[in-house]
Amino acid sequence: LTLLTAKTLGTCDYAHIKFATVIEFIHTATLLHDDVVDLSQLRRGRPTVNAQFGNSPSVLVGDFLYTRAFQLMVELGNMQLLKTMADSTNIIAEGEVLQLDKAGDPSTNEAQYLDIIYRKTATLFSSASFGAAILSQVNSTELTAMSNYGRYLGLAFQITDDILDYLGDEQNLGKSLGDDLSEGRMTLPLIRVMETGNSKDINLVSKAISGKDSTAFNAILDSIYANKAIEYCEKLALKYCDLAI
């Protein structure tokens, strides 16, 4: 995303490549830490670092990647970029804490969900395109446009990813279906069921989320279909795609 943004703006040089590395280091660090927090066993179809080597190496390597990313940013010597990424990594951490706080809470609503996914996902998308624009030295209007583009794209991406946790193919996804349910994570499909479902649907989702229990996955999937929750989520994801464009 960083390199594509740079090319779109007409300049893609060594600074952009170094900044793309920064983004990928931070992204990878968040994944290493997430897998420890979520007790995940699979990432992209392969055993996670924590599953293979334990939690301590996973956390420490994540810390190394975070600090290395900031060393690279200092080398770029752009204070606006450094401030942007310092703020972004702080927002990402806030998002992960909020998500952890909401785990097992079936009362989580759509506004809270969108706030969490902006913080934990969309902010890094936004920083990737915004940072590229900073290095391309464009005007303030283009800076804002690229920041918003990344933000909306990131929201569409995360909503789609959350849909796939219920509808995807495990082999293609590289992770187990129902992971969000077993972690007590109220994603948009479930929030929609809670808003539109009957008492049976609501009790089913509420019990599964509160107990972080994925054994009712198939029954919950039936409720998701019955309440047209996937169509609702897809419509919202497409709305953010349109906003990005």
N, C-alpha and C positions, 0 to 999 in steps of 0.2 A: 504493500500500500504506500509506503514511503517513497519507493523508487518510481512507482507509477504516477504518484502525485508530482514528483520532481520532473518527470518527463512531460507530463501534462503542462507544467508551468514553463517548460522550455530549457531547463537547466538540470542536469543530473551528473554531478561530479563526485569526487572522492569524499567530500563532506557528507553528501547525501548517503553514500554507501556506508560510511562510518555510523551515521545516525540510524540507518536501517538495522545495523548490527546492534546498536543500543536498544532499539525497540524489541528485537528478537531475544536479546539477553534478558530483558525485563519480563517479556512474555514467558519465556522458558522458566524463569525463576518463580513466577506466579504458579505455573503448572506443577512444579516440584513441591511447592508449599501446599497447594490445593490438594494434591494427592495424599499428603500426610494428614491434613485436616479431615479429608473425606474418607480416609482409610481405603482409598481406591487401589484396586489390584491390576487394572488394565488401563492403558493409555495408548490409543491408536493401534489397538490389536496386540500390544506387547505388554509384558509385565512392567509395572511402574518401578521407578528407582527405589521407592520405599519397600515395595514387595520383594525386590531382588536383594537390596543391600541394607535395608533398615531405615528407620526414620531419621536418625542422626545424620548420616551421609546426605540424605535428600535435603534436609534443612540447611546444612552447611554449604552444599554446592549451590543451592538457591541463593543463599547469602552472598557467596562468592560472585555469582552472576550479577546480582544487584549492584554490588560495589564496583565490579569491573565496568558495568554500564556507565556508572557515574564518572569513573576515571576517563572513559572515552569521551564523555560529554565535556569534561574539563578541557581535554585536548582540543575540542572544537572551538573553545574560547568564545561562546556566544551566551551571554548572560540571560537573554530572553528565553533561549532554548533550555538552558539549565533550570530556570525558574519553572517553566512549563512542565518539565519532566519531574521536578521535585514535587510540584503540586499534584501531578498525575499519579505518581506512585503512592502518595499519601491518600488520595481519593480511592485508589484501588484497594489499599489496606482497609479503609473505612467500609468499602463495599463488602469485603470478605467478612469483616466483623459483624456488619448488619445481617448478612446472610446467615451467619452462624447463630446470631441472636434470634432470628426468625425461624430457625430450624425447629420443626415439631409444632409450629404455631399455625393451625388451620384458619385463623382469622386474618392472615396476611391478605391485603387487598391489592388491586391492580396498581394503584399509585405507588405503594410501597415496593412492589415487585419491579416496576419500571425504574424507580430510584436505585434499587440494588443493582440491576443489570447495567444501568448507566455507569455506576461507579466501578463495578468489577470487570466490565467488558468494554463498553462503548467509549470510556474515557481513554483507553489505550489506542483504539482505532482513531479517535479524534486527535490524539497527540501525534500519531504516526503521520497523518496528512498535514496537520497544523505545523509540526516541526519541519517537515519538508518545505512548506511554504515560507517559513521563517528563513531557512537557509537559502531559498531562492530570492529573498529580499523583494517580495511582492508588496503591493499596497495593502492597506488595512482591510479594504473590502474583500480582496482575494483571500487574505488571512482568515477572516471570519467565515467566508464561504467554505474553505477547506476544513476548518475546524468543525463546522456544522455537518459537512459531508461525512466526515469520519464518524461523528457522533451518531447520525441517523443510520449509517451503514452498520455500525456496531450493534445498535438496538435491533435492527432487522436480523442480523446474524444470530444474536443470542435468543431471540424469540423462536427463530427457526430451529436452533439447536435444541431448545426445550421441547419443541414439537417432536423432534426426532427421538427424544428419550422414550416416547410412547409409540411412535409409528415407524421408526427406523429399522434397519436390518443390522443385527449385532455384528455380523462379519464385516460389513461395509463401514459401520460406525467405529468399530474397534473398541467398543465398550459394551457393558451389559445393559440391556433395557431395564428400566425401572430403578436405575441408580438414584435418581432424584427422589423417588418415593421412599426408598430405604434410608435415605438421609434426612427425611422429613422436610423436603424442600418444596414449598408451595410455588410452583411455576404457573405460567398463565393458563394452560389447559385445565389445571385443577381449580384455579381461582375462578375461571368461567363456570365450571360445574357448581361450585359453591354459590355463585351468584344466580344461576338459572335453574339448577336442579331441584328435584323434589326432596322430601325429607329423607328418603332412603338413600339417594345419591349423596346428600350432604353428610349424613351419618357415616356412610361408607368412607368418604374421603377424609372426614375429620378424624375417624378412628385410625385410619392408615397413617396419616401424617403425624398425629400425636404419638403413635406407637412406633413410628419409623419402620413400618412393616410393609414389605412389598409382596406379601403372599396374596393380597387381594388385587394384584395387578390386572388380571384379566377382567374382573368385575368392574374395576375403575375404568378400564379402557372402554367397556360397554357404555358406561355413564358418559364418558368423554364424547363418544359417537352420538349417543342419544341426545345430548345437549348441544350438538354442533359446535363443540368447543374448538375443534381443529380449524374449522372454517373461520371462526372468529379470530383465532391467533394468526392464521395466514393473512387475513384481511388487514390486521394491524401491522404485520411484518411488511406487507406490500405498501402500506401507507408510508412507513419509514423509508422504504426503497424509493418511493416517489419523491419524498422530501429530500432525500440524498441527491437524487438526480436534479 
